[in-house]
């Protein structure tokens, strides 16, 4: 029965006839379909090329002539260029051209080639999970990029007040609601200089509450609002924009699940945390917005008396009750699956935790008390959840002060009995390490190490568990209390010493750089002679001092300084070497027994 099929399988395959070799272009036979490929090296755009600069300038001038009369430079009504901005192919091309013209400016080229960044490191840090993008360079006044932007918007430079622009207001309104044109407008907000940015958002009516509400409610233009909020330049602009968003937040429209506009709330919280503006006002708006949502949801199916009582009872909701609603945690369906949460809401909570410490108490209470132990364990095993919520508490610059220190202790109490299972997870073991480092009292750290010591067999089974054992000094804890306390105290001294020397401690990157420089100079006087005595090489000592001396230098210099310091730390004394040898002998004896 199966014999024919077996015969078919066992039959030898017929060999295909090879095609005759193709000559190098000399033969004229049947060589259809034969391709000859020449591999070319990857050619990236070089902004230093003068020919490229001339080509970009001529292209921008050619585009700027679309829709304008040849008689003069008078601003003409919208025409062909504005239609191209909304075209599926021409719109992205114009967006790329605007960005290339911005990067090809002379001032930007020097900063890019020198490896410099605009602003400080705190504003330029980018994180994919947190949704923080790197700040792009701004084009300058009278540059080719500015000329192209003004022609795209039909901008009249002779009009002083941006509100009185004849065509730009309608063009901004039209581009913000179009899928391709909105991308061009977002790029313009991110790359324009400060004066033009303020003129653009005033001309578009983004400082008006009614117009802002219409922008947010639209399915496309709400992303333009998010780009506008992410590219605010100063504190005054932040205050203006948060006032224009009052109705949208207080009515609960931004927080509603069906509306899907929580990204706007996230960007507003990011703006307030970045410029320290309107933080109390935003928390008040969030409380009023959730109270409005509760009223609208509770009114369905209730009588008139219940409606009146509800209106009288709650005009605001406590902020700790708003945190679980912002996160919107849904448990995993199977064992080993990840939880589902609102990404924009989690990022908004991250920004709320970076408000002034006096305003973070209720937010921390909403995390530590309103969320159960199961929810916290799920969050610790989730990439976005742990990065936005737990890391915002454990890695916060104010983690050693109230109310963060109290919240860290409450987190530890809620995660008791779950630390071993978290230590063997790919994401969760980072939370255990940071929790051990953030605990202040030795008793709490000893309790954490004791719980991990009870699961040493499970921890030693994978790399994550072994790294937790090293970070939390579990082996030293099993050896004795003295060995464990010595290891913990040594780690604390090394961290403080590194912070003082390298300058990565709190307040060094702030505006008060003079105090940080004074501290670093004092430490340098003590450490300049140490590398010369130990290594005997003057060049290494000079290079280390140069890397430390440059407070605003590159990260490579700081990393080289850290490596040299760690090398100096790793030189053991005679007494420490003897103790380590004794420990190794004891371990070998136990293993033999």
N, C-alpha and C positions, 0 to 999 in steps of 0.2 A: 504493500500500500504506500509506503514511504520511499520505495525504491526509485521512482522517477525523480523525485525531488533531490534525493541523495546523488543520483547521477548528474543532475544539473549542477549541483554544487561542486562535485569532484571534477567536472570537465575543465580542461585547461582553457584559460582565457586566450582569445586570439590577440596577437600582438598588432597594435596599430602601426600602419606604415608611417615612417618618419617623413616629414616634409623636407624637401631639398633645401640646402642652406641658401640663405639670401645674400646676395652680393651687396657691396657697399654702394648702393645706388646705381650701379652700372647696368644691371639686368632689368629687363622690362617684362618679365614673366608674370604669372599669376601670383602676385604677392599681396593681394588685397587682404586687409585686416592685420597686416604686420606693422607693429609700432616700433619705432626706434626712440628710446628715451635717453635724454641727456640729463644727468644729475647736476643740479646747480646748487651751490651753497646758499644757505638761508641768508637772505639780505634784509636786515632790519633797517628801519628808517633812521637815518643819521641826521639829527637836527643841526649839525654843524655844517652841512652841505649848503653852499650858497646857491647852487642851482635849484635845490628843493625850495629854498626860501623864496626865490624869484617866482617859481612856478605856483606856489601857494598864494603869493600876493596877486599874481595875474588872475588866478582862478577866483579869488575872492572879489577882485574888481569886476570880473566878467559877470559874476552872479549878482553883484550889487547894481549892475546896469539894467537888470530885468525889471521892468515896470517903471523905469524912470525915463524922463525925457532927456534927449541929448543936448537940449539948450542950456540947462543949468542943473544945479544940485538941489533943486526944490523937492521937498518930500511929496511923493505921489501916493494916491490911494493904493490899497492892497491889490496885488495882481498876480503875475505868473510865479514869482518867488514864494509867495505865501501858499499857493497851490502845491508847489513842489515840497514844501515843508510837511504837508499832509499826505504826500504820495508814499505808497508802501516801500518803494525802492529809493526815491530821492530823499525822503525824510531822514532815514538812518545815515545816508551819505552826508547830508548837511550837518547832522549831529557829530559825526566823526570829523568833518572838516573844521567845525568850531573848536573841537577839543585839540586837534592837531595844530591849528593856528595859535591856540593858547600855549601849548607846550613848546612851540617853535620860537617864541619870543626870546629876546636876548637875555632878559633878566631871569627868565625861568630856566634857560639852558645852562647858565652859570650855576644855578642852585642844584640842578639835576646832576651835572657832571661833577660838581664838588661833593655830592652826596649829602647835601644839607636838606633840612626840612623847615617848612614854615611853621611857626608857633612852637610850643613846647611838646615834650613827648606825651604828656597826658592827653592833649587834644588830638594828636596824630596817631595814637595807638589804634589799631584796627583788629577787630575780633569778629569772626564769621558767626559764631553762635550768638553773640550779643547784638549783631546787626550794626556794628560800628565800622564805618568805612573810613578809609584814609582821606584826609583833607586834600583836595586837588589844588593846584596853583591857580591864581587869579590872573586874568589878562589885564593889562594896564590900559590907561587912558590913551586914546588916539592910536591904538594898535590895530592890526588887521582884523583880529578877532572882534574887537569892539565895533569896527566899521561894519563887519558882516552882521553882527547882532542888531545893530541899529537899522540896517536895511531890511532885515527880516521882520522887525517890528514896526517899520515905517516911522522911526523915532525922529522927532523934530528937535534938534539941539538948540534951536533958538527959543524954544518955550522953556521958561525957567521952572514953572510949577508942573510937576509930572502929572498931576490930575487933569490938567488942561490939554494933554496930548490929543491931537485930532483923531488918530487912527490906532495908536498903540493899545489903548484900553480894550477895544473890540478885538484886536488881534490876540492879545493875551487871553481874553475870555474864550475865543474860538479855539486856540491851540490847546488850552488846558482840557478841553472836552474831547479831543481827537486822539486816538491811540498813538499815532506816529508823532503828531505835533506836541503831545504832552512830554515825550522823551526829549525832544529838542528844548522845550521850556525848562525841564528839570536840569539838563546840562547847563543851560544858561544861568540858572540860579546858583549852581555849584561853582561856576568858573568866572563869573563877572566880578569886577572890583566892588569895593564897599559902597561907593557913591551910587553906582548903577543898581546895586542890589536894593538899596532903600527906595530908589526911584521906581523900580519895577514892582515891588510889592504894594507900594502906594498907588501906582497907576492901575494895577490890576484889581484894586479894591480889597486886598487881603486884610487890610486894617479895619474893614467895616464888618460888623457882626452879621448883617443880612447877607452880604455877598459871600462871606466866609462860610455861612451855613449852606448856601447853595453849592459852593465848591465841594464841601465835605460830603454832601448828600449825593453827589454825582458819582457814578461808578468808575470813571476815569480820572476826573480832576482831583479826587481825594488823594491820589498818589503825588500830584503836583504839590498839594498842601504839605504832605509828608516831606517831600524834598525841600520845600521852603523852610519848614521848621528845623530840618537837619542842617541847614546851611546858614542859620542866623549868625550875625557877626558881632553883636554887642548886647549888653543888658537892656538898654532902652528898647531895642527892637523886640526883645523877648517879652517885655512887659506889654508892649502894644499888641502883639499877636495873641498872648494868652487872654487879654481882655476881649479880643474879637471872637475867641472861641468859647466864651462864657455860655451862650445859649446852647451850643451843641453838646457841651459836657453836662451842664446842669439839667438838661432835659432827659439825659440818659441815652440819647441817640448813639453816642460813640460806644457805650458799653453794651448795647443790645446785641445778642448773639445773631439775630436774624440780619442785622444791618452790616455786620462784618467791617466795622470801622475802628477796631481796637488799635490798629496801627497808628492812627492819629493820636490817640491817648499816649501811646508809647513814645512818639516823637516829642510830644509836649513835655512829658516827664523828663526826657533826655535833655531838652532845651533848658528846663528849669534847674536841673542838677548841674549842667555845664556852666551856667552863668549865675547860679545862686539867685535866681529871680522868680518871684511869684510862687514860692513853694507852698506857703500856707494857703494861698488862694487856690492852688490846684487841688490840694487835699480837701478843701471845703467844697469845691465843685464836684469832686468824685463822690463825696458823701451825699450831696444833694442829688446827683445823677442816679445813684443806686436807690435812693429813697423814692425818686420818681418812677423808676422801673418797678419797684415793689408795689407802688400804688396802682400802676396800670395793670400789673399782673394779678393783684388781689381783687381788683374791682370786678373782674369777670365772675359772674355767678353770685354776687353779694347784693344785699339789700341796700337801701338808701342810708339806714342808720349805721350799718357797718362801714359804709364809705365815709360818712362824716367822722366817725371815731378814728378811722385810719388817717384821715387828713389832719386831725387834731393831734394824734399821738406822735407821728414821725414826719418831720420835715427833713431830717438828716439821719443817716445810718453811720454807726461807728466804723472807723476805718479798718479795724481788725476784722469786721464782718465782710468787708469788701474784698479782702485779699483772697480768700478761697474762691470767690466769684470771678475775680480776675484770672486766676489760674485755671479754673474749670477742669479739675483733674478727673479723668475717667480711668478706672482701674484696668490693668491688662486682662485680656480675655483668656489667655492661657499662661501656664507657668513658663517663665523665661521671656515672655513678651514685654515690650516697653509700654509705659503708660502713654496716654494721650492727654495733652494739655494745650492750652491756648498759648502759642509761641509769643504773640504780641503782648499778651497779658503778663507772661513771665518776664519779658524784657522790660515791661513797664514797672514791675515790682523791683527788678534790679536797679532801675534808676531811682525809684522811691527810697531804696535803702542807701542811696548816696546823697540824700538830702542832709540838711543840718541834723546833728545827732539828737537835738531836742525834739525833732519831728519824727524820728525813726522809731520811737518807742511803741506806738500803736501798730505800726507795720510789722515790727518784730513779734509783737503779741499775736497778731493774726497768723503768723507762720508757726510759732512754737506752741500756741495753745489751741488755735482753731483747727489745725491740721493734726491728724492722728499719727501714731507711730508707723502704721502701714503706709500712709501717704508720704511721710518723710523718707522711709526706706525706698519707696518707688522713685521718689525724686532724686535720691542719692545715686540710684542706678541709671538714671536717664541723663543723657549728655547735656541737653539744653536746660533741663530742670536743675541739675546740680550746678551748672555754670552760672545760671541766672539767680538762683535763690540761695543755695548753701554756700557757694563760693563768695557771694556778695556779703555774707555774714562773716565767714571765717577769714577771708582775705581783706576785709575792710580795713582802711588805715586806722580807724577808731575802734578796732576789735578789742583792745585792752582797756577801754573805757566803757562806762555805763552809757546806754543800755545794752550795748553789744556784748559785753562780758557776761551779763546775766542771761542773755539769749543763748550764748554758746553753752553755758552750763545747763540750761533747759534742754537744748538739743542733745547734749550728752546723756541726760537722764532719759529722754524719750527713745534714744537709740540703744540703750542698754539691752543686752541680750541679742542684738542683731549685728554687732560689730564684726564677729567672725565671718558671718555670711557676706557682709559687705566687703570684707578684706580680700576675698577671693574673686570678686567681680572686676570686670575690666574698667568700669567707670567708678564704682563705689569705693574701691581701695584708695582713691585720691582723697575722698571725703574723710576717711579714717585717719590718714596721715595729717591732713590739715586740722582735724579736730584735736589730735594729740598736741600739735604745735600751738594751737590757740588756747588750750586750757592753761590757766595761770597757776593754780595750786598744784603742788606735788601730789597731794592726796588723790585728786581727780585723775591725774596722769597715771598714778600707781594703780588705781582701780581699772583704768582702761587697759593697761599692760597686763593686769591680772586676768581680765576676761579673755584677752588674746592668748595668754599663756595656756588657758584651759583648752584651746583648740589648736595647739601647735602642730599636731599631726595633719590637720586639714590645711593649715596655712603653709606648711612646708611642701604641699603637693603641687603648687604652681608658682610661677614667677611673681604674680601680684602679691600673694600671701607672704612670700619670702621678703619682698621689698617692704611690706608693712612691718614684718618682724624686725627688720633692720632700722626702720624709721622710728618705731616705738620702743626699741630696746627690750624686746621680749626675752631674748637669750640672756641679757644682763640681769633682767628681773628674776629669771630662774636661778641664776648664780647666787644672788643675794641682794639685800637692800642697799648695801654700801656701793657695790659695783653699779647698780642701776642709778642711784642718785648722782654718782660721779659722772656717769655718761650723760645724764640729762643736764647737769650743770655745765659740763664742758660744751655741749651743743649750744646752750644759751649764751655762754661767753663768746663763742666763735661767731654766732649770728650778730651779736651786738658790736663786736669788733669790726666785722665786715661792713656793717651799716655805717659805722662812723668813718671808716677809711674810704670806702668807695663812694660814699655820698648817696646811697640809695635809701637812706632812712627817711623818716617822715619830715617834710618841710624843706628838703634840699632842693627839690625841683620847683618850689613855689617862687613867688615874686621876691621873697626876702632871701636872696642868694648870698647876701653879705655874711649873714650868720653862719651859713653852711660852709662858706669858703674859709672863715676863721677857724672853724672846728677842724676842717681838713688840713689846714696849714699846721696846726698844733700837732696833729697825729703824724704828719709827714716828717716833722723835725725828729720825732722819735724813731721812725721807721727807715729813714734814709741810710743810717749806718748799718742796719741789720743785714740787708742783702750783701753789702760789701764784706762783712765779717764772715758770713756763712759761705758765700759762693766765691768771693774774691774776684768777681768780674764787674768792672765799673760800668760796662755798657748795659748789662741787665738792670742794674740799679737805676741808671739814668732813664732807661725806657720805662720802667715801672713808675718812677716818679713823674715822668711826663704824662703817662696815661692817667694817673690819679690827679695830676694838677689841672687837667682839662675838664672843667666841670660840665661844659656843654659839648663835649666831644662825641665821637661815634661810639656805638656799643662795642665795637671790636676792641677799642682801647680799654674800656672798662672790663671786658671779659678777660683780656690779658692780665690786667691788674689783679683780678680775682684769682686767676690761675696761679700767679706768682705768690699771692698771699696764702693760698691753700697749700702750695708747696712748702712754704715756710712753716705752716701749721703742722704739716704732716711729718716733720722731723721729730722723731720721738726722743725723749730723754732716756737715760739709762734705767731709772727706776720704773718708768712706764714699760720699757721693753721687758724687764724682768717679770713684771706682773702679767703681761700678755703671754710670756712663755709658760708661766705657771698655769694660766688658764688653759692653754693648749694641752699641757700635760694631763691636767685633770680630765679634759674632754676625751683624750685618748684612752685613759684608764677606764672611764665609764663605758666607752665604746667596746673595749676589750672584755670588760665584765659582762 
